């Protein structure tokens, strides 16, 4: 019987987290409805993982997934700011109602700890940098609001019911197994995929917007820290990020250089809901969770590009 549950475990971050848990000798269940997750992300470890097909909005699926579990890593969500602008109702149903249902199931099952994958998007476009957890959130999209609501639900379940919860705000996570095929894909796999077929990457806006790109192994490490974090940290919110800013124009140039391509990006209109600049202060995670980012951006980017180049053409 597995002692760890990863919702969304067939997705990009979830599948990397599953591997991190297995490397620590943990037994793992995955709950995923495969709406955005991919079975191939778990292919070489499928015999070591209990994969259950189910939806976060399905009470029976959650009940069955929680049986015997001590730690829940709630990565499952409907991702993408753009998708949430197009369809706010479904984003709310999956990310808000699904999170509440998960917390209810975890409380009923006697789960010890729940860790939420939240997002830097909750900060919105406030001009102050770096972003700190004590700043007033200002979500600009239904996706950002859904993540902020999830954080509040975790805090309330800690305060009212004694469930130890930890909300981790990720900043532009990247790395292997990130899906470049979706219309809503993140910028790094989109850039790599375009250059791989000798097409010009698309940049929305002038490209001077900045992001705090964080390698997925560091995000996995932050989740693992929550298993051993002191009880005093429970109910808290924590930034997980490398701590530096890179413009999208710089990013495109770095990827082109790594791939040996001389192709200039094309620019299109900015997208609604996107923030201009993002950078994190992760002091709280370091002091309370014992976490620190260990993979410099350039190293992570090189590893990521090499991984994508090794993949067969779809």
C-alpha positions in Angstrom: 0.0 0.0 0.0 1.4 3.4 -1.1 2.2 6.0 1.6 2.3 8.9 -0.9 -0.3 10.2 -3.4 0.6 12.5 -6.2 -2.4 14.0 -8.0 -1.6 15.0 -11.6 1.3 12.5 -11.3 1.4 11.9 -15.1 2.0 15.6 -15.8 5.3 17.4 -16.2 5.9 18.4 -12.5 4.0 15.5 -11.1 6.0 12.8 -13.0 9.2 14.4 -11.9 8.0 14.4 -8.3 7.0 10.8 -8.5 10.6 9.9 -9.5 11.9 12.0 -6.6 9.7 10.2 -4.1 10.7 6.8 -5.6 14.4 7.8 -5.2 13.7 8.3 -1.5 12.3 4.8 -1.2 8.7 5.9 -0.9 5.7 4.0 -2.3 3.6 6.1 -4.6 0.1 6.3 -6.0 -0.8 8.5 -8.9 -4.3 10.0 -9.5 -4.7 11.5 -12.9 -7.5 11.9 -15.4 -5.0 12.2 -18.3 -6.7 15.4 -19.6 -3.2 17.0 -19.7 -1.0 14.3 -18.2 0.6 11.7 -20.5 1.1 8.0 -19.9 4.5 8.1 -21.5 5.7 10.3 -18.6 5.4 7.3 -16.4 6.3 4.6 -18.9 9.7 3.4 -17.5 8.4 3.5 -13.9 4.9 2.2 -14.4 5.7 -1.1 -12.6 6.7 0.8 -9.5 3.7 3.1 -9.3 0.0 2.5 -8.5 -1.7 4.6 -11.3 -5.3 5.3 -10.7 -7.4 7.0 -13.4 -9.8 9.5 -11.8 -10.8 13.1 -11.6 -10.4 15.5 -8.7 -14.1 16.3 -8.8 -15.0 12.6 -8.3 -15.5 11.8 -4.6 -15.2 8.0 -5.1 -11.9 8.4 -7.0 -10.5 10.6 -4.2 -11.7 8.3 -1.5 -10.0 5.3 -3.1 -6.8 7.2 -3.8 -6.5 8.3 -0.2 -6.6 4.8 1.3 -3.5 4.2 3.4 -1.8 7.4 2.3 0.2 9.6 4.7 1.4 12.4 2.4 -0.6 14.0 -0.4 1.1 16.1 -3.1 -1.6 18.0 -4.9 -0.1 18.8 -8.2 -3.2 18.0 -10.3 -4.9 21.1 -11.8 -6.1 22.6 -15.0 -3.0 24.6 -15.9 -2.5 27.7 -18.1 -3.5 31.4 -17.6 -4.6 31.5 -21.2 -6.9 28.5 -20.9 -8.5 30.0 -17.7 -9.2 33.3 -19.5 -11.0 31.3 -22.2 -12.9 29.0 -19.8 -13.0 30.3 -16.2 -15.7 27.9 -15.2 -13.8 24.7 -15.8 -10.7 26.2 -14.2 -12.7 26.9 -11.1 -14.4 23.5 -11.1 -11.1 21.6 -11.3 -8.7 23.9 -9.3 -11.0 25.2 -6.6 -13.8 22.6 -6.2 -11.3 19.8 -6.8 -9.0 21.1 -4.2 -11.8 21.4 -1.6 -12.9 17.9 -2.4 -9.3 16.6 -2.0 -8.9 18.3 1.4 -12.2 16.8 2.6 -11.1 13.4 1.5 -7.7 13.8 3.1 -9.3 14.9 6.4 -11.6 11.9 6.3 -8.8 9.5 5.5 -6.5 10.8 8.3 -3.8 12.0 5.9 -0.8 13.5 7.8 0.2 16.2 5.3 -1.0 17.9 2.2 1.3 19.9 -0.1 -0.2 22.2 -2.8 1.4 23.1 -6.0 0.5 26.8 -6.2 1.8 29.5 -8.5 3.7 32.9 -8.6 0.7 34.1 -10.7 -1.1 34.9 -7.4 1.1 38.0 -7.0 -0.2 39.6 -10.2 1.5 42.6 -11.6 2.5 44.4 -8.4 5.6 46.3 -9.2 7.6 45.5 -6.1 10.4 42.9 -6.6 11.3 40.4 -5.4 8.0 38.9 -4.5 7.6 37.9 -0.9 4.9 35.8 0.8 3.7 38.7 3.0 2.8 40.9 0.0 -0.8 41.4 -0.9 -1.8 39.0 -3.8 -3.4 40.5 -6.9 -4.4 37.7 -9.2 -5.0 38.8 -12.8 -6.6 35.6 -14.2 -9.0 32.9 -13.2 -6.1 30.5 -13.0 -4.2 32.7 -10.5 -7.3 33.2 -8.5 -8.0 29.5 -8.4 -4.5 28.9 -7.0 -4.8 31.6 -4.4 -8.2 30.2 -3.3 -6.5 26.7 -2.9 -3.9 28.3 -0.6 -6.6 29.7 1.6 -8.4 26.4 1.7 -5.2 24.7 2.9 -4.6 27.3 5.6 -8.2 27.0 6.8 -8.0 23.2 6.9 -4.9 23.5 9.0 -6.3 26.1 11.3 -9.7 24.5 11.8 -9.0 20.8 11.5 -5.3 20.4 12.3 -4.4 19.1 8.9 -0.7 19.9 8.3 -0.7 21.8 4.9 2.0 23.5 2.9 1.4 25.7 -0.2 4.3 26.1 -2.6 4.3 29.0 -5.0 6.3 27.9 -8.1 8.0 30.4 -10.4 8.1 29.4 -14.1 9.1 25.8 -13.6 10.9 24.1 -16.6 12.7 20.8 -17.3 12.3 17.4 -18.9 8.8 16.0 -19.8 7.3 19.5 -20.2 4.8 19.2 -23.0 5.5 21.3 -26.1 2.5 20.0 -28.1 -0.3 21.9 -26.3 -1.7 25.2 -27.5 -1.1 26.3 -23.8 2.4 25.0 -23.5 5.1 26.9 -21.5 7.6 29.1 -23.2 10.7 27.0 -23.0 9.4 23.8 -24.7 7.6 26.0 -27.3 10.9 27.7 -28.2 12.8 24.5 -28.4 10.1 22.8 -30.5 10.0 25.7 -32.9 13.8 25.9 -33.3 14.0 22.1 -33.7 11.9 22.4 -36.8 13.7 25.6 -38.0 10.7 27.8 -37.3 10.8 31.2 -35.6 9.8 31.2 -31.9 6.8 33.4 -31.0 7.2 36.0 -28.3 4.1 37.7 -27.0 4.8 41.4 -26.4 8.2 43.1 -26.7 10.1 40.2 -25.0 11.5 42.4 -22.2 9.1 40.8 -19.7 11.1 38.9 -17.1 10.6 35.5 -15.4 12.3 33.7 -12.5 12.9 30.3 -14.3 13.2 27.5 -11.8 14.5 24.0 -12.7 12.0 21.2 -11.9 14.5 19.2 -9.7 14.5 22.2 -7.3 10.7 22.2 -7.1 10.7 18.4 -6.5 13.2 19.0 -3.6 10.9 21.7 -2.1 8.0 19.2 -2.1 10.2 16.5 -0.4 11.2 19.0 2.3 7.6 19.4 3.3 7.5 15.7 4.4 10.0 16.5 7.2 9.2 20.2 7.8 8.5 21.3 11.4 4.9 21.5 12.4 5.4 25.2 13.0 5.7 25.7 9.2 2.3 24.0 8.6 -0.4 26.2 7.2 2.2 28.4 5.5 2.9 29.6 2.0 6.4 29.4 0.5 8.0 30.7 -2.7 10.2 28.2 -4.6 12.4 29.9 -7.1 16.0 30.3 -8.4 15.8 34.0 -7.4 16.9 35.8 -10.5 15.2 37.3 -13.5 15.7 36.5 -17.2 13.9 38.3 -20.0 12.0 36.3 -22.6 14.3 37.8 -25.3 17.4 36.6 -23.4 15.8 33.2 -23.0 15.2 32.9 -26.7 18.8 33.9 -27.5 20.2 31.3 -24.9 18.1 28.5 -26.3 19.1 29.4 -29.9 22.7 29.4 -28.9 22.4 26.0 -27.2 20.8 24.6 -30.3 23.2 26.2 -32.7 20.4 28.1 -34.5 20.4 31.6 -36.0 16.7 32.2 -36.2 15.1 35.4 -34.8 11.9 35.3 -32.9 8.7 36.9 -34.2 6.6 39.1 -31.9 2.9 39.1 -31.4 0.5 41.0 -29.2 0.7 40.5 -25.5 -1.7 38.0 -23.9 -4.3 39.0 -21.4 -3.6 37.9 -17.8 0.2 37.7 -18.2 2.3 39.6 -15.7 5.2 41.8 -16.7 8.0 40.9 -14.3 8.5 38.1 -11.8 11.2 37.3 -9.3 11.0 35.6 -5.9 12.5 35.9 -2.5 12.6 32.3 -1.1 14.0 33.2 2.3 11.0 31.8 4.1 11.4 28.4 2.4 15.0 28.3 3.3 14.4 29.2 6.9 11.3 27.2 7.6 11.5 24.2 5.2 15.3 23.9 4.9 15.1 24.3 1.1 17.4 26.0 -1.3 17.6 26.0 -5.1 20.6 24.1 -6.3 20.4 24.1 -10.1 21.5 27.4 -11.8 19.3 28.5 -14.6 21.9 28.0 -17.3 22.6 24.4 -16.1 18.9 23.6 -16.0 18.4 25.1 -19.4 21.2 23.1 -21.0 19.8 19.8 -19.4 16.4 20.7 -20.7 17.4 21.4 -24.2 19.5 18.3 -24.4 16.5 16.2 -23.2 14.2 17.6 -25.8 16.8 17.1 -28.5 17.0 13.5 -27.5 13.3 12.9 -27.9 12.0 11.4 -31.2 9.9 13.6 -33.5 6.2 13.3 -32.7 
